[in-house]
């Protein structure tokens, strides 16, 4: 049986919304939302938080410890290295990647992605981003250890280092070099945004949580709420997603 670890990348530093992973959302920190959802994903041996060695991330580690989640600390920018450090010695075959700025993660979607890789463990990467079909902030992905270790060796030149920050981006932007599988949902909702990067994003997520409750929502509930109420979508409509090269 393959061993799959769930790793949540989390740090308090943010250029547009400092401390966002510790901000309260319906009475609990944003990071706790992600941890709670990740723990509901089927097929994971363990959930681990990978934060940085920066003093400002002491509270990230403290929160994870209070929630019973092991924490590993590493480089700020080399997030790929942080992921590999998180599973060092755990005999992992693959890592399901979660980001702490996605508090509305749907455990069912992530479970499908993990299950797809378990059924076809020769794949390097399985995700909902090849092509993107979910709102930004609801994506799920898993990468094999073999692929991640290959990236660690390959992504060493200055023009490629930004891919180490995004961990898996080189995999899905170079599908000709890797065995990748895209999991799609219908209807397409890739035009929507529920990730947390700005105050406007936070306002939208708070409005959704007020409607959907203090629980990991199903992706269809999120999409349905946004499609039915254009005023919700307008809250963060002006937010521009940063390019991969921007980190």
FENQUI-V353616 format. One record per run of one state. SS is the DSSP state (helix for helix, strand for strand, loop for the rest). FROM is the first residue (numbers start at 0). TO is the last residue. Records with the same first field share a line. If there is no record, write none. Layout:
SS->FROM-TO ; FROM-TO
//
This chain:
loop->0-2 ; 9-18 ; 22-22 ; 25-26 ; 39-44 ; 52-53 ; 66-68 ; 74-77 ; 86-92 ; 99-105 ; 119-123 ; 127-127 ; 129-130 ; 132-134 ; 136-139 ; 154-156 ; 166-167 ; 173-178 ; 182-191 ; 193-197 ; 212-217 ; 228-228 ; 235-242 ; 246-246
strand->3-8 ; 23-24 ; 27-28 ; 45-51 ; 69-73 ; 93-98 ; 124-126 ; 128-128 ; 131-131 ; 135-135 ; 140-143 ; 179-181 ; 192-192
helix->19-21 ; 29-38 ; 54-65 ; 78-85 ; 106-118 ; 144-153 ; 157-165 ; 168-172 ; 198-211 ; 218-227 ; 229-234 ; 243-245
//
